[in-house]
Amino acid sequence: METRVAVAAIIVSNPDSVATLNALLHEYGQYIIGRMGIPYRQKGISIISIALDAPQDVISALTGKIGRLPGVNAKTTYSNF
């Protein structure tokens, strides 16, 4: 199956959603190339970027699930290959 490289940008403003978010990322761990998280204490949020190499439908499923979490926003950008 053809895969695409993508980066998901995630902003977490509800700390109660962190455990569920981490469980989702663990579930999709085989597709994650790397992860970077930055706590922004002054604003009370966390900024997370996830690099992925996965089929299009897997990336869409993951980011859709993330975006439905309370207090979590996610946007994804894809490579052209």
N, C-alpha and C positions, 0 to 999 in steps of 0.2 A: 504494500500500500504506500502511496506517495505521501511524503511528509512535508511540512512547511516549518520554517523557523519564524518564531513570533516572540514578541515581548509584551507581557501583560503588566500594566501599571495599576497598582492597587492602593487606594487610600482607605485606611481604617480609622473611623472616628468613634466606633462603639467597641470598647474593650471586651464586652460580653460575646462578641462574634469571633474573637481571636482563636479560641479552641476549635470551633467548627471550621474556620479558615485553614488552620494548620492540619486538621484531619483531611480536608479536601486536597491540600497540597501533597500530603503523604500518599493519599490514594492515587494521585496522578504522578507520583514521584519518578516513574520510569521515563516520563517525557520531559522532565525538568533538567535543563542543562546547568542552570545556576540560579541563585536567588540572592537578592540583596535587600535588607530591611534597615530602615532608618527611623528611629523614634524622633519625632519633632515635639519635644516636651512643651515648648512655648505655646503651641497650638493644640496640644492634647491629641495628636494624631500619629499614626504610623504610616510611613510610605514604603511600599514594597514593590520591587520589580522582579519579575520572573521571566527568565529566558527559556523558551520551549522549542522542542523539535518533535512535532507530532502531526498526525493526520488532521486536516481542517476540522472535521466533526468533533474530534477529541478536544481541540483547543476551544472551539465554540461551546462545547458542553461544560468544560471547566470554568471558563470565564462567565458563562451564564449562571452557573451555580454560585460562583463567588459574588456576582452582582446582585443576587437575590438575598444575600445576607444583610441583616439590619445594620445600618451604619457603615456599609462597605460599598465603595464605588470601584469599578474596574473598567479599563479600556485596553484594547489590544491593537497592536500594529503588526503587520505581516511583512515578511520579506517577499521579493518577487520570484523567488525560486523555492 
